[in-house]
């Protein structure tokens, strides 16, 4: 997470607004970044499921959090 935050801090706002043609669509750098993150979200879930089921472990994403708390 720290490395990802560091990379994001170095991104030039002007470069994020520049458009690029990707798979036939014209997208801004920011839009591409959002789509990439969105794309990897289900893969992260798939990897987590596989690890949990094959290793029989709790990956601890919610460790120490009260998931029933309101607000």
PyMOL Python script that loads the backbone (N, CA, C, O; Angstrom):
from pymol import cmd

cmd.read_pdbstr("""\
ATOM      1  N   UNK A   1       0.829  -1.184   0.000  1.00  0.00           N
ATOM      2  CA  UNK A   1       0.000   0.000   0.000  1.00  0.00           C
ATOM      3  C   UNK A   1       0.872   1.246   0.000  1.00  0.00           C
ATOM      4  O   UNK A   1       0.567   2.224  -0.683  1.00  0.00           O
ATOM      5  N   UNK A   2       1.944   1.210   0.758  1.00  0.00           N
ATOM      6  CA  UNK A   2       2.829   2.376   0.829  1.00  0.00           C
ATOM      7  C   UNK A   2       3.449   2.653  -0.540  1.00  0.00           C
ATOM      8  O   UNK A   2       3.562   3.807  -0.954  1.00  0.00           O
ATOM      9  N   UNK A   3       3.847   1.599  -1.232  1.00  0.00           N
ATOM     10  CA  UNK A   3       4.445   1.777  -2.560  1.00  0.00           C
ATOM     11  C   UNK A   3       3.423   2.339  -3.541  1.00  0.00           C
ATOM     12  O   UNK A   3       3.745   3.214  -4.344  1.00  0.00           O
ATOM     13  N   UNK A   4       2.195   1.838  -3.477  1.00  0.00           N
ATOM     14  CA  UNK A   4       1.137   2.343  -4.362  1.00  0.00           C
ATOM     15  C   UNK A   4       0.871   3.817  -4.071  1.00  0.00           C
ATOM     16  O   UNK A   4       0.718   4.615  -4.996  1.00  0.00           O
ATOM     17  N   UNK A   5       0.816   4.180  -2.796  1.00  0.00           N
ATOM     18  CA  UNK A   5       0.590   5.580  -2.420  1.00  0.00           C
ATOM     19  C   UNK A   5       1.718   6.466  -2.922  1.00  0.00           C
ATOM     20  O   UNK A   5       1.484   7.588  -3.370  1.00  0.00           O
ATOM     21  N   UNK A   6       2.931   5.961  -2.846  1.00  0.00           N
ATOM     22  CA  UNK A   6       4.093   6.729  -3.321  1.00  0.00           C
ATOM     23  C   UNK A   6       4.004   6.971  -4.830  1.00  0.00           C
ATOM     24  O   UNK A   6       4.275   8.077  -5.298  1.00  0.00           O
ATOM     25  N   UNK A   7       3.632   5.964  -5.573  1.00  0.00           N
ATOM     26  CA  UNK A   7       3.491   6.104  -7.029  1.00  0.00           C
ATOM     27  C   UNK A   7       2.399   7.111  -7.354  1.00  0.00           C
ATOM     28  O   UNK A   7       2.579   7.969  -8.218  1.00  0.00           O
ATOM     29  N   UNK A   8       1.261   7.011  -6.663  1.00  0.00           N
ATOM     30  CA  UNK A   8       0.155   7.941  -6.905  1.00  0.00           C
ATOM     31  C   UNK A   8       0.557   9.383  -6.590  1.00  0.00           C
ATOM     32  O   UNK A   8       0.138  10.308  -7.286  1.00  0.00           O
ATOM     33  N   UNK A   9       1.359   9.578  -5.553  1.00  0.00           N
ATOM     34  CA  UNK A   9       1.817  10.931  -5.197  1.00  0.00           C
ATOM     35  C   UNK A   9       2.674  11.548  -6.302  1.00  0.00           C
ATOM     36  O   UNK A   9       2.688  12.767  -6.474  1.00  0.00           O
ATOM     37  N   UNK A  10       3.379  10.712  -7.041  1.00  0.00           N
ATOM     38  CA  UNK A  10       4.281  11.208  -8.092  1.00  0.00           C
ATOM     39  C   UNK A  10       3.574  11.487  -9.404  1.00  0.00           C
ATOM     40  O   UNK A  10       4.170  12.070 -10.310  1.00  0.00           O
ATOM     41  N   UNK A  11       2.319  11.088  -9.529  1.00  0.00           N
ATOM     42  CA  UNK A  11       1.610  11.289 -10.796  1.00  0.00           C
ATOM     43  C   UNK A  11       1.368  12.777 -11.046  1.00  0.00           C
ATOM     44  O   UNK A  11       0.970  13.520 -10.150  1.00  0.00           O
ATOM     45  N   UNK A  12       1.614  13.181 -12.268  1.00  0.00           N
ATOM     46  CA  UNK A  12       1.420  14.572 -12.685  1.00  0.00           C
ATOM     47  C   UNK A  12      -0.055  14.780 -13.032  1.00  0.00           C
ATOM     48  O   UNK A  12      -0.581  14.080 -13.896  1.00  0.00           O
ATOM     49  N   UNK A  13      -0.733  15.726 -12.377  1.00  0.00           N
ATOM     50  CA  UNK A  13      -2.148  15.967 -12.673  1.00  0.00           C
ATOM     51  C   UNK A  13      -2.420  16.211 -14.160  1.00  0.00           C
ATOM     52  O   UNK A  13      -3.439  15.763 -14.684  1.00  0.00           O
ATOM     53  N   UNK A  14      -1.527  16.909 -14.830  1.00  0.00           N
ATOM     54  CA  UNK A  14      -1.716  17.173 -16.262  1.00  0.00           C
ATOM     55  C   UNK A  14      -1.671  15.872 -17.059  1.00  0.00           C
ATOM     56  O   UNK A  14      -2.422  15.701 -18.019  1.00  0.00           O
ATOM     57  N   UNK A  15      -0.794  14.964 -16.661  1.00  0.00           N
ATOM     58  CA  UNK A  15      -0.691  13.681 -17.356  1.00  0.00           C
ATOM     59  C   UNK A  15      -1.951  12.851 -17.141  1.00  0.00           C
ATOM     60  O   UNK A  15      -2.368  12.102 -18.024  1.00  0.00           O
ATOM     61  N   UNK A  16      -2.551  12.989 -15.966  1.00  0.00           N
ATOM     62  CA  UNK A  16      -3.781  12.242 -15.697  1.00  0.00           C
ATOM     63  C   UNK A  16      -4.944  12.736 -16.552  1.00  0.00           C
ATOM     64  O   UNK A  16      -5.881  11.985 -16.823  1.00  0.00           O
ATOM     65  N   UNK A  17      -4.886  13.988 -16.972  1.00  0.00           N
ATOM     66  CA  UNK A  17      -5.958  14.544 -17.793  1.00  0.00           C
ATOM     67  C   UNK A  17      -5.723  14.311 -19.290  1.00  0.00           C
ATOM     68  O   UNK A  17      -6.642  14.464 -20.094  1.00  0.00           O
ATOM     69  N   UNK A  18      -4.505  13.944 -19.658  1.00  0.00           N
ATOM     70  CA  UNK A  18      -4.183  13.667 -21.062  1.00  0.00           C
ATOM     71  C   UNK A  18      -4.976  12.446 -21.520  1.00  0.00           C
ATOM     72  O   UNK A  18      -5.163  11.498 -20.757  1.00  0.00           O
ATOM     73  N   UNK A  19      -5.438  12.474 -22.759  1.00  0.00           N
ATOM     74  CA  UNK A  19      -6.240  11.354 -23.260  1.00  0.00           C
ATOM     75  C   UNK A  19      -5.374  10.371 -24.042  1.00  0.00           C
ATOM     76  O   UNK A  19      -4.358  10.726 -24.639  1.00  0.00           O
ATOM     77  N   UNK A  20      -5.825   9.122 -24.011  1.00  0.00           N
ATOM     78  CA  UNK A  20      -5.136   8.023 -24.686  1.00  0.00           C
ATOM     79  C   UNK A  20      -6.201   7.141 -25.333  1.00  0.00           C
ATOM     80  O   UNK A  20      -7.317   7.024 -24.827  1.00  0.00           O
ATOM     81  N   UNK A  21      -5.845   6.531 -26.447  1.00  0.00           N
ATOM     82  CA  UNK A  21      -6.756   5.596 -27.089  1.00  0.00           C
ATOM     83  C   UNK A  21      -6.424   4.192 -26.576  1.00  0.00           C
ATOM     84  O   UNK A  21      -5.313   3.693 -26.755  1.00  0.00           O
ATOM     85  N   UNK A  22      -7.410   3.575 -25.938  1.00  0.00           N
ATOM     86  CA  UNK A  22      -7.222   2.251 -25.353  1.00  0.00           C
ATOM     87  C   UNK A  22      -8.368   1.353 -25.811  1.00  0.00           C
ATOM     88  O   UNK A  22      -9.535   1.644 -25.547  1.00  0.00           O
ATOM     89  N   UNK A  23      -8.040   0.287 -26.480  1.00  0.00           N
ATOM     90  CA  UNK A  23      -9.019  -0.677 -26.966  1.00  0.00           C
ATOM     91  C   UNK A  23     -10.162   0.004 -27.720  1.00  0.00           C
ATOM     92  O   UNK A  23     -11.326  -0.372 -27.582  1.00  0.00           O
ATOM     93  N   UNK A  24      -9.808   1.005 -28.516  1.00  0.00           N
ATOM     94  CA  UNK A  24     -10.786   1.693 -29.347  1.00  0.00           C
ATOM     95  C   UNK A  24     -11.529   2.825 -28.675  1.00  0.00           C
ATOM     96  O   UNK A  24     -12.357   3.475 -29.313  1.00  0.00           O
ATOM     97  N   UNK A  25     -11.260   3.083 -27.403  1.00  0.00           N
ATOM     98  CA  UNK A  25     -11.922   4.157 -26.673  1.00  0.00           C
ATOM     99  C   UNK A  25     -10.913   5.227 -26.310  1.00  0.00           C
ATOM    100  O   UNK A  25      -9.742   4.930 -26.076  1.00  0.00           O
ATOM    101  N   UNK A  26     -11.364   6.472 -26.263  1.00  0.00           N
ATOM    102  CA  UNK A  26     -10.508   7.576 -25.827  1.00  0.00           C
ATOM    103  C   UNK A  26     -10.797   7.811 -24.354  1.00  0.00           C
ATOM    104  O   UNK A  26     -11.927   8.111 -23.969  1.00  0.00           O
ATOM    105  N   UNK A  27      -9.759   7.670 -23.534  1.00  0.00           N
ATOM    106  CA  UNK A  27      -9.896   7.774 -22.077  1.00  0.00           C
ATOM    107  C   UNK A  27      -8.819   8.693 -21.528  1.00  0.00           C
ATOM    108  O   UNK A  27      -7.721   8.781 -22.078  1.00  0.00           O
ATOM    109  N   UNK A  28      -9.144   9.376 -20.439  1.00  0.00           N
ATOM    110  CA  UNK A  28      -8.121  10.158 -19.746  1.00  0.00           C
ATOM    111  C   UNK A  28      -7.245   9.205 -18.935  1.00  0.00           C
ATOM    112  O   UNK A  28      -7.638   8.072 -18.655  1.00  0.00           O
ATOM    113  N   UNK A  29      -6.073   9.669 -18.567  1.00  0.00           N
ATOM    114  CA  UNK A  29      -5.189   8.867 -17.726  1.00  0.00           C
ATOM    115  C   UNK A  29      -5.867   8.499 -16.420  1.00  0.00           C
ATOM    116  O   UNK A  29      -5.711   7.380 -15.932  1.00  0.00           O
ATOM    117  N   UNK A  30      -6.617   9.429 -15.851  1.00  0.00           N
ATOM    118  CA  UNK A  30      -7.333   9.163 -14.601  1.00  0.00           C
ATOM    119  C   UNK A  30      -8.385   8.074 -14.802  1.00  0.00           C
ATOM    120  O   UNK A  30      -8.518   7.176 -13.970  1.00  0.00           O
ATOM    121  N   UNK A  31      -9.122   8.151 -15.887  1.00  0.00           N
ATOM    122  CA  UNK A  31     -10.137   7.144 -16.186  1.00  0.00           C
ATOM    123  C   UNK A  31      -9.501   5.771 -16.355  1.00  0.00           C
ATOM    124  O   UNK A  31     -10.049   4.770 -15.895  1.00  0.00           O
ATOM    125  N   UNK A  32      -8.362   5.722 -17.005  1.00  0.00           N
ATOM    126  CA  UNK A  32      -7.648   4.451 -17.190  1.00  0.00           C
ATOM    127  C   UNK A  32      -7.221   3.899 -15.834  1.00  0.00           C
ATOM    128  O   UNK A  32      -7.363   2.704 -15.575  1.00  0.00           O
ATOM    129  N   UNK A  33      -6.705   4.753 -14.984  1.00  0.00           N
ATOM    130  CA  UNK A  33      -6.272   4.339 -13.651  1.00  0.00           C
ATOM    131  C   UNK A  33      -7.446   3.746 -12.863  1.00  0.00           C
ATOM    132  O   UNK A  33      -7.308   2.700 -12.228  1.00  0.00           O
ATOM    133  N   UNK A  34      -8.589   4.414 -12.908  1.00  0.00           N
ATOM    134  CA  UNK A  34      -9.771   3.923 -12.207  1.00  0.00           C
ATOM    135  C   UNK A  34     -10.214   2.578 -12.776  1.00  0.00           C
ATOM    136  O   UNK A  34     -10.566   1.673 -12.020  1.00  0.00           O
ATOM    137  N   UNK A  35     -10.199   2.442 -14.082  1.00  0.00           N
ATOM    138  CA  UNK A  35     -10.619   1.178 -14.713  1.00  0.00           C
ATOM    139  C   UNK A  35      -9.678   0.029 -14.349  1.00  0.00           C
ATOM    140  O   UNK A  35     -10.130  -1.096 -14.141  1.00  0.00           O
ATOM    141  N   UNK A  36      -8.389   0.300 -14.270  1.00  0.00           N
ATOM    142  CA  UNK A  36      -7.438  -0.751 -13.907  1.00  0.00           C
ATOM    143  C   UNK A  36      -7.692  -1.222 -12.479  1.00  0.00           C
ATOM    144  O   UNK A  36      -7.715  -2.423 -12.211  1.00  0.00           O
ATOM    145  N   UNK A  37      -7.883  -0.272 -11.563  1.00  0.00           N
ATOM    146  CA  UNK A  37      -8.174  -0.638 -10.173  1.00  0.00           C
ATOM    147  C   UNK A  37      -9.476  -1.432 -10.108  1.00  0.00           C
ATOM    148  O   UNK A  37      -9.558  -2.452  -9.423  1.00  0.00           O
ATOM    149  N   UNK A  38     -10.483  -0.959 -10.820  1.00  0.00           N
ATOM    150  CA  UNK A  38     -11.781  -1.632 -10.864  1.00  0.00           C
ATOM    151  C   UNK A  38     -11.638  -3.046 -11.433  1.00  0.00           C
ATOM    152  O   UNK A  38     -12.300  -3.974 -10.968  1.00  0.00           O
ATOM    153  N   UNK A  39     -10.784  -3.208 -12.428  1.00  0.00           N
ATOM    154  CA  UNK A  39     -10.581  -4.513 -13.063  1.00  0.00           C
ATOM    155  C   UNK A  39      -9.963  -5.521 -12.100  1.00  0.00           C
ATOM    156  O   UNK A  39     -10.339  -6.693 -12.108  1.00  0.00           O
ATOM    157  N   UNK A  40      -9.021  -5.079 -11.271  1.00  0.00           N
ATOM    158  CA  UNK A  40      -8.318  -5.999 -10.385  1.00  0.00           C
ATOM    159  C   UNK A  40      -9.102  -6.350  -9.129  1.00  0.00           C
ATOM    160  O   UNK A  40      -8.755  -7.304  -8.433  1.00  0.00           O
ATOM    161  N   UNK A  41     -10.153  -5.592  -8.828  1.00  0.00           N
ATOM    162  CA  UNK A  41     -10.933  -5.854  -7.614  1.00  0.00           C
ATOM    163  C   UNK A  41     -11.477  -7.277  -7.569  1.00  0.00           C
ATOM    164  O   UNK A  41     -11.256  -7.962  -6.570  1.00  0.00           O
ATOM    165  N   UNK A  42     -12.178  -7.760  -8.600  1.00  0.00           N
ATOM    166  CA  UNK A  42     -12.678  -9.139  -8.506  1.00  0.00           C
ATOM    167  C   UNK A  42     -11.558 -10.177  -8.486  1.00  0.00           C
ATOM    168  O   UNK A  42     -11.711 -11.239  -7.882  1.00  0.00           O
ATOM    169  N   UNK A  43     -10.439  -9.882  -9.137  1.00  0.00           N
ATOM    170  CA  UNK A  43      -9.325 -10.825  -9.114  1.00  0.00           C
ATOM    171  C   UNK A  43      -8.773 -10.955  -7.698  1.00  0.00           C
ATOM    172  O   UNK A  43      -8.381 -12.043  -7.277  1.00  0.00           O
ATOM    173  N   UNK A  44      -8.743  -9.852  -6.972  1.00  0.00           N
ATOM    174  CA  UNK A  44      -8.289  -9.894  -5.582  1.00  0.00           C
ATOM    175  C   UNK A  44      -9.202 -10.803  -4.769  1.00  0.00           C
ATOM    176  O   UNK A  44      -8.731 -11.588  -3.946  1.00  0.00           O
ATOM    177  N   UNK A  45     -10.500 -10.697  -5.000  1.00  0.00           N
ATOM    178  CA  UNK A  45     -11.451 -11.573  -4.327  1.00  0.00           C
ATOM    179  C   UNK A  45     -11.248 -13.033  -4.692  1.00  0.00           C
ATOM    180  O   UNK A  45     -11.351 -13.914  -3.838  1.00  0.00           O
ATOM    181  N   UNK A  46     -10.960 -13.288  -5.964  1.00  0.00           N
ATOM    182  CA  UNK A  46     -10.720 -14.663  -6.410  1.00  0.00           C
ATOM    183  C   UNK A  46      -9.486 -15.244  -5.733  1.00  0.00           C
ATOM    184  O   UNK A  46      -9.502 -16.384  -5.267  1.00  0.00           O
ATOM    185  N   UNK A  47      -8.428 -14.463  -5.681  1.00  0.00           N
ATOM    186  CA  UNK A  47      -7.186 -14.915  -5.047  1.00  0.00           C
ATOM    187  C   UNK A  47      -7.422 -15.168  -3.566  1.00  0.00           C
ATOM    188  O   UNK A  47      -6.958 -16.170  -3.021  1.00  0.00           O
ATOM    189  N   UNK A  48      -8.140 -14.265  -2.915  1.00  0.00           N
ATOM    190  CA  UNK A  48      -8.434 -14.428  -1.494  1.00  0.00           C
ATOM    191  C   UNK A  48      -9.230 -15.697  -1.244  1.00  0.00           C
ATOM    192  O   UNK A  48      -8.929 -16.452  -0.319  1.00  0.00           O
ATOM    193  N   UNK A  49     -10.239 -15.932  -2.062  1.00  0.00           N
ATOM    194  CA  UNK A  49     -11.059 -17.137  -1.926  1.00  0.00           C
ATOM    195  C   UNK A  49     -10.205 -18.395  -2.058  1.00  0.00           C
ATOM    196  O   UNK A  49     -10.332 -19.324  -1.259  1.00  0.00           O
ATOM    197  N   UNK A  50      -9.344 -18.422  -3.055  1.00  0.00           N
ATOM    198  CA  UNK A  50      -8.501 -19.598  -3.290  1.00  0.00           C
ATOM    199  C   UNK A  50      -7.566 -19.831  -2.109  1.00  0.00           C
ATOM    200  O   UNK A  50      -7.425 -20.961  -1.642  1.00  0.00           O
ATOM    201  N   UNK A  51      -6.929 -18.775  -1.628  1.00  0.00           N
ATOM    202  CA  UNK A  51      -6.007 -18.912  -0.488  1.00  0.00           C
ATOM    203  C   UNK A  51      -6.760 -19.411   0.740  1.00  0.00           C
ATOM    204  O   UNK A  51      -6.311 -20.335   1.418  1.00  0.00           O
ATOM    205  N   UNK A  52      -7.912 -18.795   1.024  1.00  0.00           N
ATOM    206  CA  UNK A  52      -8.690 -19.200   2.202  1.00  0.00           C
ATOM    207  C   UNK A  52      -9.135 -20.653   2.109  1.00  0.00           C
ATOM    208  O   UNK A  52      -9.074 -21.382   3.099  1.00  0.00           O
ATOM    209  N   UNK A  53      -9.576 -21.079   0.946  1.00  0.00           N
ATOM    210  CA  UNK A  53     -10.102 -22.441   0.821  1.00  0.00           C
ATOM    211  C   UNK A  53      -8.988 -23.496   0.767  1.00  0.00           C
ATOM    212  O   UNK A  53      -9.156 -24.588   1.308  1.00  0.00           O
ATOM    213  N   UNK A  54      -7.883 -23.194   0.138  1.00  0.00           N
ATOM    214  CA  UNK A  54      -6.808 -24.190   0.027  1.00  0.00           C
ATOM    215  C   UNK A  54      -5.929 -24.255   1.268  1.00  0.00           C
ATOM    216  O   UNK A  54      -5.427 -25.320   1.627  1.00  0.00           O
ATOM    217  N   UNK A  55      -5.745 -23.115   1.921  1.00  0.00           N
ATOM    218  CA  UNK A  55      -4.868 -23.070   3.084  1.00  0.00           C
ATOM    219  C   UNK A  55      -5.639 -23.107   4.400  1.00  0.00           C
ATOM    220  O   UNK A  55      -5.046 -23.242   5.470  1.00  0.00           O
ATOM    221  N   UNK A  56      -6.979 -22.984   4.314  1.00  0.00           N
ATOM    222  CA  UNK A  56      -7.829 -22.957   5.499  1.00  0.00           C
ATOM    223  C   UNK A  56      -7.340 -21.908   6.504  1.00  0.00           C
ATOM    224  O   UNK A  56      -7.135 -22.196   7.683  1.00  0.00           O
ATOM    225  N   UNK A  57      -7.162 -20.682   5.997  1.00  0.00           N
ATOM    226  CA  UNK A  57      -6.683 -19.591   6.848  1.00  0.00           C
ATOM    227  C   UNK A  57      -7.643 -18.407   6.790  1.00  0.00           C
ATOM    228  O   UNK A  57      -8.386 -18.222   5.827  1.00  0.00           O
ATOM    229  N   UNK A  58      -7.599 -17.620   7.850  1.00  0.00           N
ATOM    230  CA  UNK A  58      -8.316 -16.347   7.886  1.00  0.00           C
ATOM    231  C   UNK A  58      -7.311 -15.285   7.449  1.00  0.00           C
ATOM    232  O   UNK A  58      -6.296 -15.081   8.115  1.00  0.00           O
ATOM    233  N   UNK A  59      -7.583 -14.614   6.345  1.00  0.00           N
ATOM    234  CA  UNK A  59      -6.626 -13.628   5.834  1.00  0.00           C
ATOM    235  C   UNK A  59      -6.600 -12.352   6.667  1.00  0.00           C
ATOM    236  O   UNK A  59      -5.709 -11.520   6.496  1.00  0.00           O
ATOM    237  N   UNK A  60      -7.563 -12.191   7.563  1.00  0.00           N
ATOM    238  CA  UNK A  60      -7.517 -11.101   8.540  1.00  0.00           C
ATOM    239  C   UNK A  60      -7.841  -9.724   8.016  1.00  0.00           C
ATOM    240  O   UNK A  60      -7.435  -8.733   8.624  1.00  0.00           O
ATOM    241  N   UNK A  61      -8.556  -9.622   6.912  1.00  0.00           N
ATOM    242  CA  UNK A  61      -8.881  -8.299   6.380  1.00  0.00           C
ATOM    243  C   UNK A  61      -9.676  -7.464   7.367  1.00  0.00           C
ATOM    244  O   UNK A  61      -9.520  -6.244   7.415  1.00  0.00           O
ATOM    245  N   UNK A  62     -10.529  -8.109   8.158  1.00  0.00           N
ATOM    246  CA  UNK A  62     -11.380  -7.386   9.093  1.00  0.00           C
ATOM    247  C   UNK A  62     -10.992  -7.624  10.545  1.00  0.00           C
ATOM    248  O   UNK A  62     -11.775  -7.345  11.453  1.00  0.00           O
ATOM    249  N   UNK A  63      -9.809  -8.130  10.763  1.00  0.00           N
ATOM    250  CA  UNK A  63      -9.331  -8.418  12.110  1.00  0.00           C
ATOM    251  C   UNK A  63      -9.357  -7.132  12.956  1.00  0.00           C
ATOM    252  O   UNK A  63      -8.844  -6.090  12.549  1.00  0.00           O
ATOM    253  N   UNK A  64      -9.954  -7.238  14.108  1.00  0.00           N
ATOM    254  CA  UNK A  64      -9.984  -6.102  15.032  1.00  0.00           C
ATOM    255  C   UNK A  64     -11.081  -5.097  14.741  1.00  0.00           C
ATOM    256  O   UNK A  64     -11.153  -4.060  15.401  1.00  0.00           O
ATOM    257  N   UNK A  65     -11.943  -5.379  13.764  1.00  0.00           N
ATOM    258  CA  UNK A  65     -13.018  -4.446  13.412  1.00  0.00           C
ATOM    259  C   UNK A  65     -14.353  -5.048  13.813  1.00  0.00           C
ATOM    260  O   UNK A  65     -14.591  -6.240  13.619  1.00  0.00           O
ATOM    261  N   UNK A  66     -15.216  -4.221  14.371  1.00  0.00           N
ATOM    262  CA  UNK A  66     -16.567  -4.649  14.699  1.00  0.00           C
ATOM    263  C   UNK A  66     -17.439  -4.422  13.480  1.00  0.00           C
ATOM    264  O   UNK A  66     -17.845  -3.294  13.204  1.00  0.00           O
ATOM    265  N   UNK A  67     -17.731  -5.495  12.745  1.00  0.00           N
ATOM    266  CA  UNK A  67     -18.497  -5.376  11.517  1.00  0.00           C
ATOM    267  C   UNK A  67     -19.980  -5.138  11.771  1.00  0.00           C
ATOM    268  O   UNK A  67     -20.738  -4.883  10.835  1.00  0.00           O
ATOM    269  N   UNK A  68     -20.392  -5.219  13.017  1.00  0.00           N
ATOM    270  CA  UNK A  68     -21.786  -4.968  13.377  1.00  0.00           C
ATOM    271  C   UNK A  68     -21.997  -3.563  13.928  1.00  0.00           C
ATOM    272  O   UNK A  68     -23.121  -3.199  14.272  1.00  0.00           O
ATOM    273  N   UNK A  69     -20.939  -2.773  14.016  1.00  0.00           N
ATOM    274  CA  UNK A  69     -21.039  -1.417  14.561  1.00  0.00           C
ATOM    275  C   UNK A  69     -21.852  -0.533  13.612  1.00  0.00           C
ATOM    276  O   UNK A  69     -21.781  -0.683  12.393  1.00  0.00           O
ATOM    277  N   UNK A  70     -22.595   0.354  14.167  1.00  0.00           N
ATOM    278  CA  UNK A  70     -23.395   1.299  13.373  1.00  0.00           C
ATOM    279  C   UNK A  70     -22.595   2.580  13.161  1.00  0.00           C
ATOM    280  O   UNK A  70     -21.851   3.029  14.033  1.00  0.00           O
ATOM    281  N   UNK A  71     -22.777   3.160  11.956  1.00  0.00           N
ATOM    282  CA  UNK A  71     -22.185   4.457  11.665  1.00  0.00           C
ATOM    283  C   UNK A  71     -20.759   4.364  11.361  1.00  0.00           C
ATOM    284  O   UNK A  71     -20.117   5.380  11.093  1.00  0.00           O
TER     285      UNK A  71
END
""", "prot")
cmd.dss("prot")
cmd.show_as("cartoon", "prot")
cmd.util.cbc("prot")
cmd.orient("prot")
